[in-house]
Amino acid sequence: MDLALSQEDLDLREAARHFARKEIAPVAERMDREDYFPKDVFRRLGEHGFLGITIPEKFGGLGLSYVAQALVLEEIARVSPALALSVGAHSNLFADNVARNADDEQRAAFLPAIAAGESVGALALTEPDAGSDAVSIRTRAERVGNHYLLNGTKQFITNGPVADVMLVYAKTAPDRGSKGISAFLVRKESPGFSVTRSLDKMGMRGSPTGELAFQDVEVPRDQLVGRENDGVRIMMGGLNVERAVLTALPVGIMAECLERSVVYARQREQFGQKIGRFQLIQAKLAEMYSDLEASRWLMFAALESVRSESRALRASAAALTFASEASTRVALEAIQVHGGYGYMRELPVERFARDAKLLEIGAGTSEIRRLIVARELLGREFAE
């Protein structure tokens, strides 16, 4: 596996780093304090090309790789994991899914505005009684003439309260179980659609999360993505790519926590010397570094896997499981290194700890991801 980044990747990462420090950093604390979503900053991300990394150029994007997308998300996450989450939901969960599975007419209708940041995208999969067990969704789509009637509720939807368009999964043949799921493009102005609640979270504040309701929402047949009852293929492929790409978020959290901890250990004095001279502080920094580098290697392996082995699930599941849990450890250790100052909200390390925890829950919990890895290793007979 060749992990060498191209000059194009390096230039993109540097541009994303500059944008994040200049444009996102000034609003990151307000996002967390007020649960504020910075629509103007989001739009500027689109103007700079950061929202359409993997969207083909003919539909307004850059047509680059998942590696490029992960590099951008890592730099955003170093400043605001919450905004990185919203960008990931918009550009990967929604846009990349549409780019890979929709027809050209659908791509032309939806993707240019998404790439430009003129519209916000979301993926509507999770339901009150269907989280990690995604195929047990109860939302229904009944075909009536030239449209479908969509009924149901979605829960914990990232970007849901601010989304202009959603990729929504629903059962079109409930009696067929997982083989009766379809995917639809639904606009927020569709009659019968509503945001019933905006949810108040422990972390990732400023990344809007909501509960959505669909009551006899008419969805034209030409907004069915792929074939009817083929939604589980789109769903599972999307989750696989999502886990690989979103591993960039815990990697970004760890990179920032480590850098800040090293700087603080060099400057802070106790007992007449810099705390970086204390062996227990050195041990913490060494472990933080090891977690970061191991996670980054797992992320690149997962990104290569989803590029070349689209049916293999274990690399992305393992990468996000390890990195998400490591980011919680690293963020908590960063608080410990900073002592009392780390526990105060005037520094971002306590925010990183709250943000990191969500990454052990979303895209399938750590427990579910471990099952995915184990069952793929053991073989088909252990899959049930």
C-alpha positions in Angstrom: 0.0 0.0 0.0 1.5 3.3 -1.1 0.7 6.0 1.4 2.6 8.8 -0.4 0.4 11.8 -0.9 0.3 13.5 -4.3 1.3 17.2 -4.6 -2.4 17.9 -5.3 -3.3 16.2 -2.0 -0.7 18.2 -0.1 -1.8 21.5 -1.7 -5.5 20.7 -0.9 -4.6 19.8 2.7 -2.7 23.1 3.2 -5.6 25.1 1.7 -8.0 23.4 4.0 -5.7 24.0 7.0 -5.5 27.7 6.1 -9.3 28.0 5.7 -10.0 26.2 8.9 -7.7 28.4 11.0 -8.8 31.6 9.3 -12.6 31.1 8.8 -13.7 28.3 11.2 -11.6 28.9 14.3 -13.2 32.3 15.1 -16.7 30.7 15.3 -15.8 27.3 16.8 -16.4 28.3 20.4 -19.7 30.0 19.6 -20.8 26.9 17.8 -20.3 24.8 20.9 -21.7 27.4 23.4 -24.8 28.3 21.4 -25.3 25.2 19.3 -24.9 27.6 16.4 -24.6 26.4 12.8 -22.5 28.9 10.8 -24.3 28.9 7.4 -22.0 31.7 6.0 -18.9 29.7 6.8 -20.5 26.5 5.3 -21.3 28.4 2.1 -17.7 29.7 1.9 -16.5 26.1 2.2 -18.4 25.4 -0.9 -17.0 28.4 -2.7 -13.5 27.1 -2.0 -14.4 23.6 -3.3 -14.2 21.8 0.0 -17.8 20.5 -0.2 -17.6 18.7 -3.5 -14.3 16.8 -3.2 -15.5 13.5 -4.7 -18.3 14.9 -6.9 -17.4 14.7 -10.6 -16.3 17.9 -12.2 -19.2 17.9 -14.7 -21.6 18.2 -11.7 -19.7 21.0 -10.0 -17.2 19.1 -7.8 -13.4 18.5 -7.9 -13.6 14.8 -8.9 -10.9 13.8 -6.4 -10.3 10.8 -4.2 -11.6 9.7 -0.8 -8.1 10.4 0.5 -8.5 14.0 -0.5 -11.9 14.2 1.2 -10.4 12.7 4.4 -7.5 15.2 4.4 -10.0 18.1 4.3 -12.2 16.6 7.0 -9.1 16.1 9.3 -8.1 19.7 9.0 -11.6 21.0 9.7 -11.9 18.5 12.7 -8.7 20.0 14.2 -10.6 23.2 14.6 -14.2 22.1 14.9 -15.1 18.4 14.9 -18.8 19.5 14.9 -18.4 21.4 11.6 -16.4 18.5 10.2 -19.3 16.2 11.1 -21.8 18.4 9.2 -19.4 18.6 6.2 -19.0 14.9 6.2 -22.7 14.3 6.3 -23.2 16.7 3.5 -20.3 15.8 1.2 -20.0 12.1 1.9 -23.2 10.6 3.3 -25.4 12.6 0.9 -23.3 13.9 -2.0 -21.0 10.9 -2.6 -23.9 8.5 -2.3 -25.8 10.4 -4.9 -22.7 10.7 -7.2 -22.2 7.0 -7.0 -25.8 5.7 -7.3 -28.0 8.3 -8.9 -28.5 8.8 -12.7 -27.2 11.8 -14.6 -30.4 13.7 -14.4 -30.5 13.4 -10.7 -26.9 14.3 -10.3 -27.4 17.4 -12.5 -30.4 18.4 -10.5 -29.0 18.1 -7.0 -25.2 18.0 -6.9 -24.1 21.4 -8.3 -25.9 23.3 -5.5 -24.5 20.8 -2.9 -20.9 21.3 -4.2 -21.3 25.1 -4.1 -22.7 25.1 -0.5 -25.9 26.7 -1.8 -27.9 23.6 -0.5 -27.3 21.5 2.6 -27.5 17.7 2.3 -28.4 15.0 4.8 -28.7 11.3 5.0 -32.0 10.1 6.6 -31.6 6.5 7.7 -31.7 6.2 11.5 -35.1 5.9 13.2 -36.3 5.8 16.8 -36.3 2.0 16.8 -33.7 1.4 14.0 -30.1 2.6 14.8 -27.3 0.1 14.3 -29.9 -2.3 13.1 -30.5 -0.1 10.1 -32.4 -2.6 7.9 -35.2 -2.7 10.5 -36.5 0.7 9.4 -40.2 1.2 9.5 -40.6 4.3 7.2 -42.7 3.3 4.2 -42.9 4.4 0.6 -46.0 3.2 -1.3 -46.1 3.6 -5.0 -49.2 5.5 -6.2 -49.2 6.2 -9.9 -46.2 8.3 -10.8 -45.1 9.0 -7.3 -44.5 7.4 -3.9 -46.2 8.3 -0.7 -43.6 8.5 2.1 -44.6 8.0 5.8 -42.4 7.6 8.8 -40.0 9.2 11.3 -36.2 9.6 11.2 -34.1 10.2 14.3 -30.6 11.6 15.1 -30.2 13.0 11.6 -27.1 15.1 11.2 -27.9 18.3 9.3 -31.6 17.4 9.5 -32.8 20.7 10.9 -31.0 22.7 8.2 -31.0 20.3 5.2 -32.4 21.4 1.9 -32.4 17.9 0.4 -32.1 14.4 1.9 -31.4 10.9 0.8 -34.1 9.0 2.6 -34.4 5.2 3.0 -37.8 3.6 3.2 -39.4 0.2 2.9 -41.1 -0.2 -0.5 -41.7 -4.0 0.0 -41.9 -4.5 3.8 -42.6 -8.2 3.4 -39.1 -8.6 1.8 -37.2 -7.3 4.8 -33.8 -5.9 4.0 -34.4 -6.7 0.3 -37.4 -4.4 0.2 -35.6 -1.1 1.0 -35.4 1.8 -1.5 -33.6 5.2 -1.5 -35.2 8.5 -2.4 -34.2 12.1 -2.9 -36.6 14.4 -0.9 -36.6 18.2 -0.8 -37.4 20.0 2.5 -40.2 22.0 0.8 -42.1 18.8 0.0 -45.6 19.0 1.6 -45.9 16.7 4.6 -42.2 17.0 5.6 -41.3 18.6 8.9 -38.5 18.9 11.4 -40.3 17.9 14.6 -37.3 18.4 17.0 -33.8 19.8 17.0 -31.8 17.7 19.5 -29.6 19.0 22.3 -26.4 17.0 22.4 -23.5 16.5 24.8 -21.0 17.3 22.1 -20.7 18.0 18.4 -22.7 21.1 19.2 -23.2 23.4 16.2 -23.7 20.4 14.0 -27.5 20.3 13.8 -29.2 17.0 14.7 -32.9 16.5 14.4 -36.0 14.3 14.3 -37.8 14.4 10.9 -41.3 13.4 10.1 -42.8 12.4 6.7 -46.6 12.4 6.5 -47.9 11.4 3.0 -44.9 13.1 1.4 -45.3 12.8 -2.4 -41.9 11.8 -4.0 -41.9 11.6 -7.8 -40.7 8.3 -9.3 -37.8 10.1 -10.9 -36.4 10.8 -7.4 -36.0 7.1 -6.7 -32.2 6.5 -6.5 -31.2 3.3 -8.3 -33.7 0.6 -8.6 -36.7 -0.1 -6.4 -35.9 -2.4 -3.5 -32.2 -2.1 -4.2 -31.7 0.4 -1.3 -29.8 -2.0 1.0 -26.9 -2.2 -1.5 -26.7 1.6 -1.6 -27.0 1.7 2.2 -24.3 -0.8 3.0 -21.9 0.6 0.4 -22.5 4.1 1.8 -21.9 3.0 5.4 -18.7 1.4 4.3 -17.3 4.5 2.7 -18.7 6.7 5.5 -16.7 4.8 8.1 -13.5 5.1 6.2 -13.8 8.7 5.3 -15.2 9.8 8.7 -12.2 8.2 10.5 -10.6 11.5 9.6 -12.6 13.2 12.4 -11.0 11.3 15.3 -7.7 11.6 13.6 -8.1 15.3 13.5 -9.1 15.5 17.1 -6.1 13.4 18.1 -3.7 15.5 16.0 -4.8 18.8 17.6 -4.9 17.4 21.1 -1.4 16.0 20.8 0.0 19.2 19.3 -1.5 21.4 22.0 -0.3 19.0 24.8 3.3 19.0 23.5 3.3 22.8 23.4 1.8 23.0 26.9 4.3 20.5 28.3 7.2 22.5 26.9 5.9 25.7 28.6 4.1 24.8 31.8 6.4 24.8 34.9 5.8 22.9 38.2 8.2 22.1 40.9 10.8 24.3 39.3 10.8 22.6 35.9 8.9 22.2 32.7 6.3 19.4 33.1 7.5 17.9 29.8 10.5 16.7 31.9 8.2 14.5 34.0 8.3 10.9 32.8 4.6 10.3 33.4 3.8 13.3 31.1 6.3 11.9 28.5 4.5 8.6 28.7 1.2 10.2 28.0 2.5 12.1 25.0 4.1 8.9 23.6 0.8 7.0 24.0 -1.1 9.8 22.4 1.3 9.8 19.4 1.0 6.0 19.0 -2.8 6.2 19.0 -2.7 9.0 16.4 -0.3 7.3 14.1 -2.0 3.8 14.3 -5.3 5.5 13.6 -3.9 7.3 10.6 -2.5 4.1 9.1 -5.8 2.3 9.7 -7.6 5.2 8.0 -5.4 5.1 4.9 -5.8 1.3 4.7 -9.6 1.7 4.9 -9.6 4.4 2.2 -7.6 2.1 0.0 -10.0 -0.7 0.7 -13.1 1.1 -0.2 -11.5 2.3 -3.4 -10.3 -1.1 -4.5 -12.5 -3.7 -2.6 -15.9 -2.2 -2.4 -17.4 -5.3 -0.8 -14.9 -5.6 2.0 -16.3 -4.1 5.2 -13.7 -4.9 7.9 -11.1 -2.3 7.1 -13.4 0.7 7.4 -15.2 -0.8 10.5 -11.9 -1.5 12.2 -10.4 1.9 11.4 -13.4 3.9 12.8 -13.7 1.7 15.8 -10.0 2.0 16.8 -9.7 5.7 15.9 -12.9 6.8 17.6 -12.1 5.0 20.9 -8.5 6.3 20.7 -9.7 9.9 20.2 -11.7 9.7 23.4 -8.6 8.4 25.2 -6.3 11.1 23.7 -8.7 14.0 24.4 -9.1 12.9 28.0 -5.3 12.6 28.3 -5.0 16.1 26.8 -7.2 17.4 29.6 -5.0 15.6 32.1 -1.8 17.1 30.7 -3.4 20.6 30.8 -4.6 20.0 34.4 -7.1 22.5 35.7 -6.8 24.6 32.6 -7.8 21.6 30.4 -11.0 21.2 32.4 -12.0 24.8 31.7 -14.1 25.8 28.7 -11.7 28.5 27.7 -9.5 25.8 26.1 -10.9 23.5 23.4 -9.6 20.2 24.7 -12.7 19.6 26.9 -14.8 20.3 23.8 -12.8 17.7 21.9 -13.4 15.1 24.6 -17.2 15.7 24.3 -17.1 15.7 20.6 -15.0 12.5 20.4 -17.5 10.4 22.2 -20.1 10.6 19.5 -17.7 8.9 17.1 -18.0 5.7 19.1 -21.8 5.7 18.5 -22.5 7.0 14.9 -22.1 5.0 11.7 -22.9 1.9 13.8 -21.7 1.7 17.3 -18.2 0.3 18.2 -19.9 -2.9 19.3 -21.6 -3.4 15.9 -18.4 -2.5 14.0 -16.5 -5.2 16.0 -19.2 -7.7 14.9 -18.7 -6.7 11.3 -14.9 -7.2 11.5 -15.2 -10.6 13.3 -17.9 -12.0 11.0 -16.1 -11.1 7.9 -12.9 -12.7 9.2 -14.8 -15.9 10.2 -16.7 -16.2 6.9 -20.3 -16.3 5.6 -21.5 -19.1 7.9 -20.9 -16.9 10.9 -22.8 -13.9 9.4 -26.1 -14.8 10.9 
